[in-house]
Amino acid sequence: MRELVFALEYQPGCNGVADTLADHPAARIRSLSLHATTERLWRVDHATGTPAALEAIENAFLTADYYADCLATRDCGATQETQVLDHTDDTLVLYSYWERTATCASVPHIALDHLGDGVMFDTRHEGRHYTWRLIHSGSGDVAAFFDELEDAVGDCARMEMLRTADTAAVTGEADDGTTGLSPEQEAALRAAVEHGYYETPREVDVGELATHLDVPRSTLTYRLRRAEEHLAKQYVSHERSAEQSSTPL
């Protein structure tokens, strides 16, 4: 099995949910379940944030031309249904169902075309960054998948590859000693260390570092957060493996 992790960074006005999350930087949306057939897609999403952010997210799902991940840049005529399963002060759970048309496109449907059946999907949406994690058999045409995806998003989003690896290596350190970070994440992390971002007190803030690297502040923040998360999980997994190997039988 193989893992693909990539992010779509949406331009303003291209995705109602991304625009809403950009207005509420502390809010997050992650998928609890996501399934697709050739003609349909249904998913359950869990959002966290302030009451105002959750109200805005709910409104974006219910009224915006979101169409459960449709990448079409114009109204594709799809049938969309969204239901609120739970809404508290700090949690929102949404169910979305989508019947596509001939002009619709989405990450899951493009994956079905090029990576085959049985693909598992996990998503995380924060700000304008929509991160996808796909687990697939490894027998499909990954290059064709990304080519069609790039054509589908067009100028609405920038695509960034974050990781591709065997799933056996995902929870631990790779055999070749690499970090498993994307080149962009490695560059962001190295620059942060070299310019004193992790010193106490900090010698540079994220805005100054973003200016130095000539990237948007939100992009740098996203790359650093994803790199830190990956390295932290890698460290904990390595420690657990060491403890298990040292435990006497």
C-alpha positions, 0 to 999 in steps of 0.5 A: 500500500502507498500513501499520498499526501498533498495540499491544495491552496485555494485562491480567494473566491474559488472555494467558499469553505476556504474563504470562510476558514481564511476569515477564521484562522483558528478554525479547523475541519477534518473528515471523519468519513469519506466515500465515493462511487463513480456517480456519488460522494458522501462524507462526514466532517468535524469542524472546531472553532469559535461559535462565530466561526462554526456558524460561518462554516455551517453557512458556507456548507449550506449555501455556498457552491461547495458541492462536496468537493467538486472542483468545477470552476462553474456551476456544474448542476450537481445535486448537493445535500448537507445536513447538520448532525451536531452543533455545539459552541465549539463543535460542528458535525456535517453530513454531505451527499453529492450526485455529480454530473458529466462536468463535475470533478473531484479528488476522490473521483479522479483517484478512482479513475487513476488509482483504482478501487479501495482508495481511502481518503482523509482530509484536513482543511485550515485556512486556504490549505486543503490537505488530502491523505490518500492510501491506495494499492500502489498499482495505479498511475499516480502521475496521471492522477496528479496531471488530471488534478492539476488540470481540474483545479486550474488557476483556482488552487496551487498544489503542493506535494507533501509526502509519498511513501509506503504505508509501512514507513509512515509510522516510523522513520524511513530506512534511508534516514530521511525525514519524510518531509516535503522539500518545501517543509524541509526548507521552511524548517531549516530557515526557521532554525537558521534564523532563530525562529525556535530560539527563546525569545524568538529572533524572528517572527513568522511574518519576517521569516515569510518575507525572507523566504518570499512566501505568503505568511499563511503558507509558511505557517502551514508548512511549519505546522505540518512539518512539526506535526510529522516530526513529533509523530515520527519521534513518538513512534520511534520511541514506542518502537524502541520501548517495545523492542527492549521489553523482555519476552 
